[in-house]
Amino acid sequence: MDLNQCIKIEGLSCGYRQNQVIKDISFDISRGEFLGIIGPNGAGKSTLLKSLSRSLKPSAGKVFYQGKDIYSLPLKKIARNFAFVSQSEIFNFSFTVNEVVLMGRTPYLRNMQKESLFDLKIAEEAMRLTDTLGLGERDINTLSAGERQMVIIAQALTQEPEVLFLDEPTAHLDIGHQVKILNLVRELNQKKKITVICVLHDLNLASEYCRSLVLLNDGRVFKKGSVKEVLDYRTIEEVYKTLVLVKENPLTKNPHVLLIGKPSQERIDDKG
C-alpha cells in the first residue's frame, strides 16, 4: 500500500434507485490533500462525496481507506476517522451549541456514557478554533447561517477526524463568512494535516483554497489535476457551456474565472 495514499476509488458507480449518478469513477486522494470537487449542477458532486464517506453504498466498485475497503471497517472506526459537514443541518430539538459540539464525541463513548473532562477539553478546543466559544449556551436554532456552519465544523473537529468531507460549506453565506470558513478549513488542513475533500460551487473559491481539483461532468471525471490544469478556459467552456475568461489573480497567481455575459440591449443601443 502507498503510505501517502489516503483514499483510493476504483470503478465507483452509485446513485438512487434506478438513477445511476456516478459512473465508473477511479482516482486516488493523497494524505493531507485539499481536494475540491467541482462541476455543473447534476454532475454528481454531492453523490460522490456521500459515497466516499460511506453515507451512500455504491452499486459497483470500491472505496478504500488506508488500503482497506471502507465497508470492511467497523462503523465506529469510520465515525472516528471521517467527519461530514453538509450545506445545512436541521435540528428538530432545541439543543445548545455546547450539546451540538459534544455530539462529535459520540464515536468515542459507550452507550449512556457521560463525556469526560478529556472530551470536554477537545470540544472546547474545537470551539476555540471556530470562534464559537461565546455561543455555547445559545440555542442552535437561533444562530445565523454563518454561526451555525461554524458550530457544525466545531462538531466535526470534536470527532478528531483524519478526513473532513464538506458539501458546499459556504452555500447561502455572504462573502465574509465564506472566506472565514474556508480560511479555517485551510488552516486545519495545513496545521493539523487533516485531509479535506470539499464540494464547491464557486470556481474562484475552489481556485483560491484547493490544491487539486476533480471536475465532474455527467457523473464521470472529466478532468483531475492541479488548479491551473483543471481551470482552463477551454475545459470550463466545454463543461459549463458558457463563455469565460480565465485570468491570473495578481496576488495569489491562481486562476480567476470571469464570466462573459451577453451584452444587454441598452449597451448595444449605447454603442450604436
C-alpha positions as CSV (number, residue, x, y, z in Angstrom):
1,M,0.0,0.0,0.0
2,D,1.2,3.5,-0.8
3,L,1.8,5.2,2.6
4,N,1.0,8.6,1.1
5,Q,-2.4,7.4,-0.1
6,C,-5.5,8.2,2.0
7,I,-8.4,7.2,-0.2
8,K,-8.5,5.1,-3.4
9,I,-11.6,4.9,-5.6
10,E,-11.8,2.0,-8.0
11,G,-14.6,1.8,-10.7
12,L,-17.1,3.5,-8.4
13,S,-20.7,3.7,-9.6
14,C,-23.7,4.8,-7.4
15,G,-27.0,6.6,-7.4
16,Y,-30.5,6.4,-6.1
17,R,-32.8,3.5,-7.1
18,Q,-32.7,3.3,-10.9
19,N,-30.9,6.6,-11.4
20,Q,-27.2,6.0,-11.8
21,V,-25.5,9.3,-10.9
22,I,-21.8,8.3,-10.6
23,K,-20.5,6.2,-13.4
24,D,-17.3,4.1,-13.2
25,I,-15.1,6.7,-11.4
26,S,-11.5,5.9,-10.4
27,F,-8.8,8.1,-8.7
28,D,-6.6,8.5,-5.6
29,I,-6.5,11.0,-2.9
30,S,-3.3,11.6,-1.0
31,R,-2.9,12.1,2.7
32,G,-3.1,15.8,3.7
33,E,-4.7,16.8,0.4
34,F,-7.1,19.6,0.0
35,L,-9.2,18.3,-2.9
36,G,-12.0,20.3,-4.4
37,I,-14.9,18.6,-6.3
38,I,-16.4,20.9,-8.9
39,G,-18.8,20.6,-11.8
40,P,-22.2,21.8,-13.1
41,N,-25.5,21.2,-11.3
42,G,-26.4,17.5,-11.6
43,A,-22.9,16.4,-12.3
44,G,-22.8,14.1,-9.2
45,K,-20.7,16.1,-6.8
46,S,-22.7,15.5,-3.6
47,T,-23.4,11.9,-4.6
48,L,-19.7,11.2,-5.0
49,L,-19.0,12.8,-1.6
50,K,-21.6,10.7,0.2
51,S,-20.2,7.6,-1.4
52,L,-16.6,8.4,-0.4
53,S,-17.7,9.0,3.2
54,R,-19.8,5.7,3.4
55,S,-23.1,7.6,3.6
56,L,-24.2,6.1,0.2
57,K,-23.4,2.5,-0.7
58,P,-22.1,2.1,-4.3
59,S,-23.8,-0.2,-6.8
60,A,-20.4,-1.1,-8.2
61,G,-16.7,-0.5,-7.5
62,K,-15.0,0.1,-4.2
63,V,-13.6,2.9,-1.9
64,F,-10.5,2.1,0.1
65,Y,-9.3,4.0,3.2
66,Q,-5.8,3.3,4.3
67,G,-5.8,0.3,1.9
68,K,-9.0,-1.3,3.2
69,D,-12.5,-1.4,1.8
70,I,-14.5,1.1,3.8
71,Y,-17.3,-1.4,4.1
72,S,-14.9,-3.9,5.8
73,L,-14.1,-1.4,8.5
74,P,-16.1,-1.1,11.8
75,L,-18.6,1.7,11.7
76,K,-17.0,3.2,14.9
77,K,-13.7,3.5,13.1
78,I,-15.3,5.3,10.2
79,A,-17.1,7.6,12.6
80,R,-13.8,8.4,14.3
81,N,-11.9,9.0,11.2
82,F,-14.4,10.6,8.9
83,A,-16.3,13.8,9.6
84,F,-19.0,15.2,7.3
85,V,-20.2,18.8,7.1
86,S,-23.3,19.3,4.9
87,Q,-24.7,22.5,3.5
88,S,-27.1,23.0,6.3
89,E,-28.0,20.8,9.3
90,I,-31.6,20.7,10.6
91,F,-32.2,20.4,14.3
92,N,-35.7,19.5,15.4
93,F,-34.9,20.0,19.0
94,S,-33.6,22.9,21.0
95,F,-30.0,21.8,21.6
96,T,-27.5,24.3,22.9
97,V,-24.3,24.9,20.9
98,N,-22.3,23.1,23.6
99,E,-24.6,20.0,23.3
100,V,-24.3,20.0,19.5
101,V,-20.5,20.2,19.5
102,L,-20.2,17.5,22.1
103,M,-22.2,15.2,19.8
104,G,-18.9,14.8,17.9
105,R,-17.5,12.7,20.8
106,T,-20.3,10.1,20.4
107,P,-18.0,7.6,18.4
108,Y,-15.6,7.5,21.5
109,L,-18.3,6.9,24.1
110,R,-20.1,3.7,25.2
111,N,-23.9,3.6,25.5
112,M,-25.1,6.1,28.1
113,Q,-21.5,7.1,29.0
114,K,-21.1,10.7,30.0
115,E,-18.4,12.9,28.5
116,S,-15.2,13.0,30.4
117,L,-13.1,16.1,31.2
118,F,-10.9,15.0,28.2
119,D,-13.9,15.0,25.9
120,L,-14.9,18.5,27.2
121,K,-11.4,19.8,26.6
122,I,-11.4,18.5,23.0
123,A,-14.8,20.2,22.4
124,E,-13.6,23.4,23.9
125,E,-10.5,23.5,21.7
126,A,-12.7,22.9,18.6
127,M,-14.9,25.8,19.6
128,R,-11.9,28.0,20.2
129,L,-10.6,27.2,16.7
130,T,-14.0,28.0,15.2
131,D,-14.6,31.1,17.3
132,T,-17.8,29.7,18.8
133,L,-16.9,29.6,22.5
134,G,-19.1,32.6,23.2
135,L,-22.1,30.8,21.7
136,G,-22.0,27.8,24.0
137,E,-25.3,28.4,25.8
138,R,-27.2,29.6,22.7
139,D,-30.0,27.5,21.1
140,I,-28.6,26.2,17.8
141,N,-31.8,27.2,16.0
142,T,-31.3,30.9,17.0
143,L,-27.9,31.2,15.2
144,S,-27.3,32.9,11.9
145,A,-26.3,30.6,8.9
146,G,-22.7,31.5,9.3
147,E,-22.6,30.9,13.0
148,R,-24.4,27.6,12.6
149,Q,-21.9,26.4,10.0
150,M,-19.0,27.2,12.3
151,V,-20.7,25.2,15.1
152,I,-21.1,22.2,12.7
153,I,-17.5,22.4,11.8
154,A,-16.6,22.5,15.5
155,Q,-18.7,19.4,16.0
156,A,-16.8,17.7,13.1
157,L,-13.4,18.7,14.7
158,T,-14.5,17.3,18.0
159,Q,-14.6,13.9,16.3
160,E,-10.8,14.3,15.7
161,P,-11.1,13.1,12.1
162,E,-8.3,12.3,9.7
163,V,-10.6,13.1,6.8
164,L,-13.0,16.1,6.6
165,F,-15.8,15.9,4.0
166,L,-17.6,19.2,3.2
167,D,-20.6,19.5,0.9
168,E,-20.7,23.1,-0.3
169,P,-20.0,24.5,3.2
170,T,-20.2,28.1,2.0
171,A,-23.6,27.8,0.3
172,H,-26.0,30.6,1.1
173,L,-23.4,32.5,3.1
174,D,-22.1,36.1,2.5
175,I,-18.6,36.5,1.2
176,G,-17.3,37.4,4.7
177,H,-18.5,34.0,6.1
178,Q,-17.3,32.2,3.0
179,V,-13.8,33.4,3.5
180,K,-13.8,32.9,7.2
181,I,-14.9,29.2,6.9
182,L,-12.5,28.4,4.1
183,N,-9.6,30.1,5.8
184,L,-10.3,27.9,8.8
185,V,-10.6,24.7,6.7
186,R,-7.2,25.5,5.0
187,E,-5.6,26.2,8.4
188,L,-6.8,22.8,9.6
189,N,-5.5,21.1,6.5
190,Q,-2.1,22.8,6.8
191,K,-1.5,22.7,10.6
192,K,-3.4,19.6,11.7
193,K,-2.8,17.7,8.4
194,I,-6.4,16.8,8.0
195,T,-7.3,15.5,4.5
196,V,-10.0,17.8,3.1
197,I,-12.4,16.8,0.4
198,C,-14.7,19.6,-0.4
199,V,-17.6,20.1,-2.9
200,L,-17.6,23.7,-4.1
201,H,-19.9,25.5,-6.4
202,D,-17.8,28.7,-6.8
203,L,-14.9,28.1,-9.1
204,N,-12.9,31.0,-7.8
205,L,-13.2,29.8,-4.2
206,A,-12.1,26.4,-5.4
207,S,-9.1,28.0,-7.2
208,E,-8.0,30.0,-4.1
209,Y,-8.3,27.3,-1.5
210,C,-7.9,23.9,-3.0
211,R,-4.6,22.3,-4.0
212,S,-6.1,20.0,-6.6
213,L,-9.5,19.6,-8.3
214,V,-11.7,16.9,-9.7
215,L,-14.1,18.2,-12.3
216,L,-17.2,16.1,-12.8
217,N,-19.5,16.1,-15.8
218,D,-22.5,13.8,-16.2
219,G,-21.3,11.5,-13.4
220,R,-17.8,11.0,-14.7
221,V,-14.4,12.5,-14.1
222,F,-13.9,15.0,-16.9
223,K,-10.5,16.2,-15.6
224,K,-8.4,15.8,-12.5
225,G,-5.2,17.7,-11.6
226,S,-3.8,20.9,-10.2
227,V,-6.0,24.1,-10.0
228,K,-4.2,25.5,-13.0
229,E,-4.6,22.3,-15.0
230,V,-8.3,22.0,-14.4
231,L,-9.4,25.6,-14.6
232,D,-8.5,26.1,-18.2
233,Y,-11.0,28.3,-20.2
234,R,-11.5,25.6,-22.8
235,T,-12.3,23.0,-20.2
236,I,-14.7,25.3,-18.4
237,E,-16.5,26.3,-21.6
238,E,-16.9,22.7,-22.7
239,V,-18.3,21.5,-19.4
240,Y,-20.4,24.5,-18.3
241,K,-21.5,25.5,-21.8
242,T,-20.7,29.2,-21.2
243,L,-18.1,31.7,-22.3
244,V,-15.4,32.6,-19.7
245,L,-12.2,34.4,-19.4
246,V,-9.5,32.9,-17.2
247,K,-7.0,35.4,-15.7
248,E,-4.3,35.1,-13.1
249,N,-5.0,36.5,-9.7
250,P,-2.2,39.1,-9.4
251,L,-1.8,38.4,-5.7
252,T,-2.1,34.6,-5.4
253,K,-1.2,33.7,-9.0
254,N,-4.2,31.3,-9.1
255,P,-6.7,31.2,-12.0
256,H,-9.6,33.6,-11.7
257,V,-12.7,32.8,-13.8
258,L,-14.6,35.7,-15.3
259,L,-18.0,35.2,-16.9
260,I,-18.7,36.8,-20.3
261,G,-22.3,37.7,-20.3
262,K,-24.4,38.5,-23.4
263,P,-24.5,42.4,-23.7
264,S,-27.8,44.0,-22.7
265,Q,-29.9,45.8,-25.3
266,E,-29.1,49.1,-23.5
267,R,-25.4,48.6,-24.1
268,I,-25.9,47.7,-27.7
269,D,-28.0,50.8,-28.2
270,D,-25.4,53.0,-26.5
271,K,-22.7,51.7,-28.8
272,G,-24.9,52.3,-31.8
